[in-house]
Each structure stands twice: as structure tokens, then as C-alpha cells.
Amino acid sequence: MFDWRFQILSQHVIVNRTHRGPFKLARDPLPFVATDIGSSLFVPEEDPNEHSSGLPLELRKHLLEIGWTEENKSMDPLVAWIRIPISRLSVHQLDRVHHRPDDALSSPSSPIADSMPSPKSPVSGENGTLTRRSSFVHGSKRRAVFAPALAASFPALALLTFHANFMVAAAARNVLMDFMRHDPALLSRPIFDLLSDDRKEMAVAISALQALLHVRRLLPPAMAHDIFNTLTGFLKHASRQVETPDVFHVFADILPAMAKLVTQVRDVSIREIRRAKIEAFVIPSGSLWFSSSAPAGPMFPRKHGGSGNPFVTVPTRLASMVMIRVSQNMFFLAMLRRNAQEVQLVRKNMSRLVLPSLAEAQETGPLELKDFVPTKLRSPQTGSGPVNTVLRSLSLLLSRSYLLLIAQIFRSMSRHLSDRNELAVLIDGLNRILLVHGDDIGIVAQAMIGENYIREF
């Protein structure tokens, strides 16, 4: 039925007196509008390790810092065509891929010509009618029709990817991958309907969304673009729901998915983020809780406010806040690895690091020399007991993501930094992490990597 969804309306049908044909199935629109960040098209990227000049990557970075740029940056068309991920693109997207060498397609011995159908040859059926692929090629506006009852089962189909039987899980992944390639909106719409259904099916929607991200490490470009922009539009809509107290936990469940998809959506930049007005959602900060400059509402709390449950040792709001900060750090870590010039926005918004604790204090002063004196007193995060164990786990999670982001910031910044106060804020965060988690060998190793870059300033 999915393969024949474009041929259903081409059949001869009987209409009523109002000339209303079948399959006029109206569904309620989503209460939010998806954003338009990035591009849904596949754009081949140049491998930073391969360059026509033959210069090493580090040397090219230093040349860019002093203002030298190479005029000829074109990629070999044959190399670009070979790097196209055919398994992640639909048929009509492959026909429109740029940088395709004609000699590679015309060569009978080329593996590309054997595996790819030529878009110049129209495909016709037995009676001379155009098939679905030719309708894509000629830009037909024929509407797709699919049974709503079957579309409603897509969230349950996504959850089958975690089935104990590997044959069931593999079959579900293959079906979902076909949907992702050819019609991502059809697959994701039932999940977003559950996501916006008054929080009744929120857990099912989040689980189905995580299952879609679990299908493959890299999703098709159109699917990644659809999920990323729809989730962004949902967060903007949820931030205005001031009467919904649990919207903050929904924010913590959705932001990790956006952090995973940011590198899979092409042309995502700071300019696009500012145009969509989502800086408050994704820009990281050393502060744990949101500052007074953040928008008002339950989505941006200023403190944990207690758990409200005597049987809960650590407030759930604190755990959700840590998850949001970790996701923001990983979000911009991925962006800086793609484009180092985006570091300018992160540098201006970084404040002194605050690790998770049960204290209500928000602002912390700079470290003094007496703070580095060895002592037998242990901090609350490193003590024993169930409360301190949970706090230590949350603190380790936030510290590791912070160290990765700081090391990438040092790699992306210019070596001629004149603002020493800005550098002091970043170094202060490294020192605070070492003071609290100095007994963790992984934390110490990551901090040493960051301090190695500090010596270059």
C-alpha cells in the first residue's frame, strides 16, 4: 500500500453530488508550526583530511587564522559522486544530486552505472502509463493516499525495533528505513500527533522517536530535517504553555534528540538558529539553572524548588536540568566540529561553571588560592549515601560533557586571544571539576587535554 500510494487517485472513481471523491480524509492540524532550519537535501561535504593543496589540516587552520584562503575549493566530481550515500536517499533525490559526472554514468563498466538507473530514460508501465518514479522525475503533483488506520500503527512499529527477536527487529528497521527515505512526513506525523495530544501519550511518542533515531546511526537527510524542525517548532509552542508544569521534563526528553540530529541536517548555523529564535533552547552555559535573561515560564526554571515527594532523595527537576545542560553542550560540540567559526556565540554566553547540588545558590564567585589547599573534608558530591551517589553521577555526566565542549572551544578559538577574563572563566570551570572529581582518572585525562590547549594562548 505504501508503494502504491500515488496511484490510488489515478483510478476511476464514483463521486457524489458535491463532486467530493473518496479519500478526502481530513485530520486535525498540529497545534504548532515547524521551523525551517537547514536543508533537507543531501549536500556532499569535503573531507578535511583530503585537500587538493596537500597541506596538513593543522597548517590549513593556521593559514585561515591569518586570513589566507585558497580560491580553488572545488571537489572532484567523481569523488563527490562516490561519496553519495545511496542507501539513505530516495529515488527522486538521487536524480537531483549535483556534482554527478556524465562519463561515470555513461560508462558501461562503471559500478555507478550498474547500480544507478539513468534519470534520462523514462520508465513506463505495460499500458504506457507513467509509474511512481517517472511521476517524481517529471514533477507530478499527484497526492499520496495512505490508510489512516495503518498510519496510526507507526509508533508501535517503531517500538518493534527493540524487540527481543532479532528477525522482528531487523524487519521493522527495513520497513522504517523505506518510509524514512521516500516519505518521512508520513512516518513522523502520527508520532507528532501523539506528542501534541495534551501530554496523554507523551511517553509513547518519546519512545517511538528514540526508536526512529535507533534505526541507523545516520538518518536520511529529509527525515533528519523533518524531525529536527518539527521538534523545534514543538518546543517553541510548549514554551508558551505557562499553565503546564511538566513541560520542563518534556524539554529534557526532546533536546537530546535534537543534539543528535544537528549534524545530520545540512546548513544549520548560528544565523539559522537566531532566525528561528531558539537561542534559549540550545545555547550552553556554565550556569546550572537558567538566568533572569531567559524567557519566563515553567520551561526555564531558576532553581530546583524541591522534589515535593518525601520518598524522592534528589529532585527530578534537577536531573532534567542536568540532561538539558548536557544536551546543550553536545549540541554545540557537534556544531563546532563542523564549523569552528560558530565559537563566537558560545564564548559570549559561557559563565562560571556550577555543578549539581541541592543548594539553592545560583551564582558562584571565582576560585581563590585557599580553595586549592589539600584538605580532608570531602564535598557533598563525593560522599557516601544514596543522595550523594546520585548527585555524583549527575555531576560526572555534566562534567564530562563540559570538558569536551571546552576542549573544542579551545581548538576553535584564535591563538591571539586578548580577553583574559573570558579565558579565566573557562579555566575556572576546569579547576572546579578537578577539585570535585579529581579522583576520577577519566575526568583528569579530559581536563589535561583542555589544559594542553591553554598553553597555546
Stockholm file with secondary structure:
# STOCKHOLM 1.0

chainA/1-457         MFDWRFQILSQHVIVNRTHRGPFKLARDPLPFVATDIGSSLFVPEEDPNEHSSGLPLELRKHLLEIGWTEENKSMDPLVAWIRIPISRLSVHQLDRVHHRPDDALSSPSSPIADSMPSPKSPVSGENGTLTRRSSFVHGSKRRAVFAPALAASFPALALLTFHANFMVAAAARNVLMDFMRHDPALLSRPIFDLLSDDRKEMAVAISALQALLHVRRLLPPAMAHDIFNTLTGFLKHASRQVETPDVFHVFADILPAMAKLVTQVRDVSIREIRRAKIEAFVIPSGSLWFSSSAPAGPMFPRKHGGSGNPFVTVPTRLASMVMIRVSQNMFFLAMLRRNAQEVQLVRKNMSRLVLPSLAEAQETGPLELKDFVPTKLRSPQTGSGPVNTVLRSLSLLLSRSYLLLIAQIFRSMSRHLSDRNELAVLIDGLNRILLVHGDDIGIVAQAMIGENYIREF
#=GR chainA/1-457 SS CCTTTTTGGGSCCCCCTTCCCSCCCCCCCCSSCCCCCSBSSCCCCCCTTCCTTCCCHHHHHHHHHTTCCCSCCCCCHHHHHHTSCGGGSCHHHHHTCSSCCHHHHHCTTCHHHHHSCCTTSCCBCTTSCBCHHHHHHTTCCCCCCCCHHHHTTHHHHHHGGGCSSHHHHHHHHHHHHHHHHHCHHHHHHHHHHHHTSTTTTHHHHHHHHHHHHHHCSSCCHHHHHHHHHHHHHHHHHHTTCTTCTTHHHHHHHHHHHHHHHTTTSBTCCHHHHHHHTCHHHHCCCSSSSCCTTSCSSTTSCSSCCCCSCTTCSSCHHHHHHHHHHHHHHHHHHHHHHHCGGGHHHHHHHCCCCCCCCSCCCCCCCCCCGGGGSCCSCCCGGGSSSHHHHHHHHHHHHHHHHHHHHHHHHHHHSCSCCCCHHHHHHHHHHHHHHHHHSTTCHHHHHHHHHHHHHHTTC
#=GC SS_cons         CCTTTTTGGGSCCCCCTTCCCSCCCCCCCCSSCCCCCSBSSCCCCCCTTCCTTCCCHHHHHHHHHTTCCCSCCCCCHHHHHHTSCGGGSCHHHHHTCSSCCHHHHHCTTCHHHHHSCCTTSCCBCTTSCBCHHHHHHTTCCCCCCCCHHHHTTHHHHHHGGGCSSHHHHHHHHHHHHHHHHHCHHHHHHHHHHHHTSTTTTHHHHHHHHHHHHHHCSSCCHHHHHHHHHHHHHHHHHHTTCTTCTTHHHHHHHHHHHHHHHTTTSBTCCHHHHHHHTCHHHHCCCSSSSCCTTSCSSTTSCSSCCCCSCTTCSSCHHHHHHHHHHHHHHHHHHHHHHHCGGGHHHHHHHCCCCCCCCSCCCCCCCCCCGGGGSCCSCCCGGGSSSHHHHHHHHHHHHHHHHHHHHHHHHHHHSCSCCCCHHHHHHHHHHHHHHHHHSTTCHHHHHHHHHHHHHHTTC
//
